[in-house]
Amino acid sequence: MIDRKSLRSNASAMEEALKKRGEGVVGKGSAWAKAIALDEVQRKLKTESESLQAERNRVSKIIGQKKGAGEDASDELQRMGEVGKAAKALELKAKEAEADFSFILLEIPNIPHDSVPEGKDENNNQEIRVWGNPRSDEVPAHWDIGEELGILDFDTGVKLAGSRFSVLKGAGARLERALMQFMLDTHADKHGYEEVWVPAIANRKTMTGTGQLPKFEDDAYRFAEEDLFLIPTAEVPVTNMYQDSILEASQLPIKHCAYTPCFRREAGSAGRDTRGMIRQHQFDKVELVQIVQPEQALDALDELLSHAIVILEALELPYRLVNLCSGDLGFSAEKTFDLEVWLPSQNTYREISSCSSCGQFQGRRAGIRVRDESGKPQAVATINGSGLAIGRTLVAILENYWLDDGSVNIPKALQPYMGGLTQISASKG
């Protein structure tokens, strides 16, 4: 969440920064406007409380003086009772106001970093560079390639679970597994991440800690009776491993990689990418998470981004690197770079990894702190990104390595994980 002290001391600057995210973020009826109003309520309640405390001290002093002089203090005692009742009522109001304020803070997105380019939406993102040679010939869509090879089965996925689910078979299933293992081996053995295996179900506190709740509850799969959620990304459980903890400076940076299945209802994307594996309700991903000192956040983001890039280049998949504008930032992010892989069937680049610095935003929400030089706890900075989205990587391989005879070559980096298989053909699918 945003820093509540900054809200009270530097609200105007924060509001101007939030405006860069787009219309409605700070306007009338927004969470920001409600937070400002609730903060004003709290200020008034604090003033009233201070006045009551001053009155209590004044009356108490008089009572002591009268009792010491043997005088009647019944009026003052009655007044003290009235002050006590007023203080209790005020305390209840203050607790309610604090609860309302704390909740509304959870609905305010992160402040964009000064280095983030201004823009309204994805059309205003800045392309930093492109890598590789995108093929320009006609290539079938990945769903046609996969079904022709007998490694992708969408009909059975629909039969088993409904739309936007699929089944991988034979070499397709093995390719998914090979990608997972290749990514984990690379990040753990070469990039210094500790691999962790975490639950695919999270409680409400955990989902709130990384910013998925309360704002994106409609996009999550929820078990109503237990109030538990299927995770949308490993970022959720991995970051929250340190929930409500005070870390020592010597423990940082913390670097984890994790494979998990991910689940998203995609409530806000009806009609988009309804065919194929680009936007499914269940998908696999290898996630990278770093927990660092606040001043090291952007350097850590650059490092994590470079680790995701290593995977793309090892697989020899053409991509472009994009700096997201303020209007396209995710809720918890202060700065984000997207990696977009080339899909020849669509003649365009599509996101395959989103690498973000969240600054101290998630650290405050999840209660993850580190002691500064004076020993005082402060919120850590968190960095996360896909390293990579496995399903979309498989899609990119099917299309970029497709051959005119309908077969698909296996990238050299994956061949050791495929039992020596160098090509998928209909006879080997």
C-alpha positions in Angstrom: 0.0 0.0 0.0 1.0 3.6 -0.3 2.8 5.2 2.6 0.2 6.7 4.9 2.7 9.2 6.4 3.4 10.5 2.9 -0.3 10.8 2.2 -0.6 13.1 5.2 2.6 15.1 4.5 2.8 15.1 0.7 -0.7 14.4 -0.5 -0.6 16.9 -3.4 2.5 15.4 -5.0 1.2 11.9 -4.6 -2.1 12.9 -6.2 -0.3 14.3 -9.2 1.7 11.1 -9.6 -1.4 9.0 -9.3 -3.1 11.0 -12.0 -0.5 9.6 -14.5 -2.2 6.3 -14.1 -5.3 7.6 -15.9 -8.8 8.9 -15.3 -10.8 7.8 -12.3 -7.8 7.0 -10.1 -8.0 10.2 -8.1 -11.3 11.7 -9.2 -14.6 12.0 -7.3 -15.6 8.8 -5.7 -12.2 7.2 -6.2 -10.4 5.3 -3.4 -7.9 8.2 -3.3 -10.7 10.7 -2.7 -12.2 8.5 0.0 -8.8 8.1 1.7 -8.3 11.9 1.8 -11.8 12.4 3.3 -11.2 9.6 5.9 -7.8 11.1 6.8 -9.6 14.4 7.5 -12.1 12.6 9.7 -9.2 11.0 11.6 -7.5 14.4 12.0 -10.7 15.8 13.5 -11.2 12.9 15.8 -7.6 13.2 17.0 -8.2 16.9 17.8 -11.4 16.0 19.7 -9.5 13.4 21.6 -6.7 15.8 22.5 -9.4 18.3 23.7 -11.0 15.6 25.9 -7.7 14.6 27.3 -6.9 18.2 28.2 -10.3 18.5 29.9 -9.8 15.3 31.8 -6.4 16.6 33.0 -8.0 19.9 34.0 -10.9 18.4 36.0 -8.6 15.8 37.6 -6.3 18.5 38.8 -9.3 20.4 40.4 -10.6 17.2 42.0 -7.2 16.6 43.6 -7.0 20.2 44.8 -10.5 20.1 46.3 -10.0 16.7 48.0 -6.8 18.0 49.4 -8.6 21.0 50.9 -11.5 18.9 52.2 -13.9 20.5 49.8 -16.8 19.0 47.9 -15.8 17.7 44.4 -19.1 16.1 43.3 -19.6 18.4 40.3 -16.1 17.7 39.1 -16.6 14.0 39.6 -19.8 14.1 37.5 -17.9 16.1 34.9 -15.2 13.5 34.9 -17.8 10.8 34.2 -19.2 12.7 31.3 -15.7 13.2 29.9 -15.1 9.4 30.3 -18.2 8.5 28.4 -17.4 11.0 25.6 -13.9 9.5 25.4 -15.2 6.0 25.0 -17.6 7.0 22.3 -14.8 8.9 20.6 -12.5 5.9 20.8 -15.1 3.7 19.1 -15.5 6.3 16.3 -11.7 6.4 16.0 -11.5 2.6 15.6 -14.2 2.6 13.0 -12.5 5.4 11.1 -9.1 3.7 11.3 -10.7 0.4 9.9 -12.3 2.3 7.1 -9.1 4.2 6.3 -6.9 1.0 6.4 -9.3 -0.8 4.1 -9.5 2.0 1.5 -5.7 2.3 1.4 -5.8 -1.3 0.1 -7.7 -0.1 -3.0 -5.2 2.7 -4.0 -2.6 1.6 -6.6 1.1 2.1 -6.3 2.7 5.5 -7.1 4.5 5.3 -10.5 8.2 5.8 -10.3 9.5 9.1 -11.7 11.3 7.3 -14.5 8.0 5.7 -15.9 7.0 7.4 -19.2 3.6 9.0 -19.1 0.8 7.5 -21.3 -2.8 6.4 -21.4 -2.5 2.7 -22.4 -0.4 0.1 -24.1 -0.3 2.2 -27.2 2.0 4.6 -25.4 4.5 2.0 -24.1 8.1 2.7 -25.2 9.9 0.1 -27.2 13.5 -0.2 -25.9 14.9 -2.7 -28.3 14.2 -5.8 -30.4 16.2 -9.0 -30.6 16.3 -11.7 -33.2 14.9 -12.0 -36.7 11.1 -12.4 -36.7 10.0 -14.7 -39.5 7.6 -13.1 -42.0 6.4 -16.1 -43.9 2.9 -17.5 -43.4 2.8 -19.8 -40.3 -0.4 -21.5 -39.0 -1.7 -20.6 -35.6 -0.3 -22.7 -32.8 -3.6 -24.4 -32.2 -3.6 -25.7 -35.7 0.0 -26.8 -35.5 -0.6 -28.6 -32.2 -3.7 -30.3 -33.2 -2.2 -31.5 -36.5 0.8 -32.9 -34.5 -1.6 -34.6 -32.0 0.0 -32.8 -29.0 -2.7 -30.2 -28.3 -6.3 -31.2 -27.5 -8.7 -28.3 -26.8 -11.9 -30.4 -27.2 -11.0 -32.6 -24.3 -10.0 -29.6 -22.2 -13.5 -28.2 -22.7 -15.1 -31.6 -21.9 -13.1 -31.9 -18.7 -13.3 -28.3 -17.3 -14.9 -25.9 -19.8 -13.7 -23.2 -22.2 -10.1 -21.9 -21.9 -8.7 -25.2 -20.7 -6.6 -27.6 -22.8 -4.8 -30.9 -22.7 -1.2 -31.5 -23.7 -0.3 -34.9 -24.9 2.9 -36.9 -25.8 5.7 -34.6 -27.0 3.6 -31.6 -26.1 3.3 -32.6 -22.5 7.0 -33.4 -22.4 7.8 -30.0 -24.0 5.9 -28.2 -21.2 7.8 -30.2 -18.6 11.1 -29.6 -20.4 10.5 -25.8 -20.4 9.7 -25.9 -16.7 12.9 -27.8 -15.8 15.1 -25.8 -18.2 13.9 -22.5 -16.7 14.2 -23.6 -13.0 17.7 -25.1 -13.7 18.9 -21.9 -15.3 17.6 -19.6 -12.6 18.7 -21.8 -9.7 22.1 -22.9 -11.0 23.2 -19.9 -13.0 21.3 -16.9 -11.6 21.5 -17.6 -7.9 17.8 -18.1 -7.1 16.8 -20.5 -4.4 14.1 -22.8 -5.8 10.9 -23.1 -3.6 7.8 -25.3 -4.0 4.8 -23.5 -2.6 1.0 -24.1 -2.3 -1.2 -23.3 -5.2 -3.9 -22.1 -2.8 -3.7 -18.9 -0.7 -5.7 -17.4 2.1 -7.2 -13.9 1.9 -4.4 -12.3 3.9 -1.8 -13.7 1.5 -3.7 -12.5 -1.6 -4.1 -9.1 0.0 -0.4 -8.9 0.9 0.7 -8.8 -2.8 -2.2 -6.6 -4.0 -4.6 -9.2 -5.7 -7.3 -8.4 -3.1 -9.5 -6.6 -2.6 -9.4 -5.0 -6.1 -9.1 -8.2 -8.3 -11.3 -10.7 -6.4 -13.6 -11.1 -9.4 -10.6 -12.4 -11.4 -9.7 -15.1 -8.8 -11.0 -18.6 -8.3 -12.4 -18.7 -4.7 -13.3 -21.6 -2.4 -16.2 -19.8 -0.7 -16.6 -22.1 2.3 -12.9 -21.8 3.4 -12.4 -18.3 1.9 -9.3 -19.6 0.0 -8.1 -18.7 -3.5 -6.3 -20.5 -6.3 -3.2 -18.4 -6.9 -2.9 -16.3 -10.1 0.9 -16.4 -9.9 3.7 -17.8 -7.7 4.5 -14.2 -6.7 1.6 -14.4 -4.2 2.8 -17.3 -2.0 6.6 -16.7 -2.6 6.5 -13.1 -1.5 4.3 -13.8 1.4 6.7 -16.4 2.8 8.1 -13.5 4.7 4.7 -12.0 5.7 4.7 -10.2 9.1 8.5 -10.6 9.4 11.4 -8.3 10.4 14.4 -9.3 8.4 18.0 -8.4 9.1 20.0 -6.5 6.5 22.4 -9.5 6.2 19.5 -11.6 4.9 19.0 -9.5 1.8 18.8 -9.8 -1.0 16.4 -12.8 -1.0 16.0 -14.4 -4.4 13.5 -17.2 -5.1 12.3 -19.0 -8.2 9.2 -21.2 -8.3 7.2 -23.2 -10.7 3.4 -23.3 -10.1 0.2 -23.7 -12.0 -1.6 -20.4 -12.1 -5.4 -19.8 -12.2 -7.3 -16.7 -13.5 -10.9 -16.3 -14.3 -10.0 -13.6 -16.8 -13.3 -11.8 -15.9 -12.1 -8.6 -17.5 -11.0 -10.1 -20.8 -14.2 -11.6 -22.2 -13.9 -12.3 -25.9 -10.1 -11.9 -26.0 -7.9 -14.8 -27.2 -10.7 -17.3 -26.9 -8.8 -19.8 -29.1 -5.6 -21.4 -28.2 -3.3 -21.2 -25.2 -2.6 -17.4 -25.0 -5.2 -16.6 -22.4 -6.3 -19.7 -20.4 -7.9 -20.1 -17.0 -5.1 -22.5 -16.0 -1.5 -22.1 -17.1 2.1 -22.9 -15.9 4.7 -20.3 -15.0 8.1 -20.0 -13.5 8.2 -16.9 -11.4 11.2 -14.9 -10.1 10.9 -13.0 -6.8 13.5 -10.8 -5.1 13.2 -9.0 -1.8 15.7 -6.2 -1.4 16.6 -3.0 0.4 14.4 -0.1 -0.9 17.2 1.8 -2.5 18.2 -1.3 -4.5 14.8 -1.8 -6.1 15.5 -0.6 -9.6 18.9 -2.3 -9.8 17.2 -5.5 -8.8 14.6 -5.0 -11.4 17.2 -4.7 -14.1 18.9 -7.8 -12.9 15.7 -9.9 -12.8 14.8 -8.7 -16.2 18.2 -9.8 -17.6 17.5 -13.3 -16.1 14.2 -13.6 -18.0 15.9 -12.4 -21.2 18.5 -15.2 -20.9 15.7 -17.8 -21.3 14.3 -16.1 -24.4 17.7 -15.8 -26.0 18.7 -19.4 -25.1 15.6 -20.6 -26.9 16.4 -18.2 -29.8 13.0 -16.7 -29.8 12.7 -13.2 -31.3 11.4 -10.6 -28.8 11.1 -7.0 -28.0 11.6 -5.2 -24.7 9.0 -2.6 -23.7 9.0 0.0 -20.9 5.4 0.3 -19.8 3.8 3.8 -19.6 2.0 5.0 -16.4 -1.5 4.1 -17.8 -0.5 0.5 -18.4 1.1 -0.3 -15.1 -0.2 -3.1 -12.9 -1.9 -2.2 -9.6 1.1 -3.0 -7.4 3.9 -1.9 -9.7 5.9 1.3 -9.6 7.8 0.4 -12.8 7.5 -2.5 -15.3 9.3 -3.9 -18.3 7.5 -6.3 -20.6 9.1 -8.9 -22.7 7.0 -9.7 -25.8 7.8 -12.7 -28.0 7.2 -12.8 -31.7 4.2 -14.8 -32.9 4.4 -15.1 -36.7 0.8 -16.3 -37.1 -0.4 -13.0 -35.6 2.4 -11.0 -37.2 2.9 -9.3 -33.8 4.7 -9.5 -30.5 2.8 -10.8 -27.4 3.7 -10.5 -23.7 5.6 -13.5 -22.3 7.0 -11.9 -19.2 6.2 -8.8 -17.1 9.0 -7.8 -14.7 8.1 -5.2 -12.1 9.5 -3.3 -9.2 6.8 -2.8 -6.5 9.0 -0.6 -4.4 7.8 -0.8 -0.8 4.2 -1.2 -1.8 3.9 -5.0 -1.1 6.3 -4.8 1.8 3.9 -2.5 3.6 0.8 -4.6 2.7 2.4 -7.9 3.8 4.2 -6.5 6.8 7.7 -7.5 5.4 10.3 -5.3 7.0 14.1 -4.9 7.4 16.0 -3.0 10.0 17.8 0.1 8.7 21.2 1.3 9.8 19.6 2.7 13.0 17.8 -0.6 13.8 14.4 0.8 12.9 12.2 -1.5 10.8 11.2 -0.3 7.4 9.2 -1.9 4.6 11.3 -4.0 2.1 11.1 -3.6 -1.7 9.9 -6.5 -3.8 10.6 -7.3 -7.4 8.9 -10.0 -9.4 8.6 -11.3 -13.0 7.9 -14.3 -15.1 10.9 -16.3 -16.1 8.9 -17.3 -18.2 5.2 -18.0 -18.8 5.6 -21.6 -19.9 2.4 -22.0 -22.0 3.2 -18.9 -24.1 6.8 -20.1 -24.5 5.4 -23.4 -25.9 3.2 -21.4 -28.2 6.1 -19.3 -29.5 8.2 -22.5 -30.1 5.4 -24.2 -32.1 5.1 -21.1 -34.4 8.7 -20.0 -34.6 10.2 -23.5 -35.1 7.4 -24.7 -37.4 8.5 -26.3 -40.7 6.7 -26.4 -44.0 6.2 -30.2 -43.7 4.2 -29.6 -40.5 6.8 -30.7 -38.0 8.4 -28.5 -35.3 12.1 -28.4 -34.4 13.0 -28.5 -30.7 15.3 -25.6 -29.6 18.8 -26.9 -28.9 18.7 -25.7 -25.3 15.7 -28.0 -24.7 16.9 -31.1 -26.4 18.7 -32.5 -23.4 15.4 -32.3 -21.5 13.5 -34.0 -24.4 15.2 -37.4 -24.3 17.2 -36.6 -27.4 14.2 -35.6 -29.4 15.1 -32.9 -31.9 11.9 -32.6 -33.8 8.1 -33.2 -33.2 6.3 -34.7 -36.2 2.9 -36.2 -36.6 4.4 -39.7 -36.3 6.2 -38.7 -33.0 3.5 -36.6 -31.5 
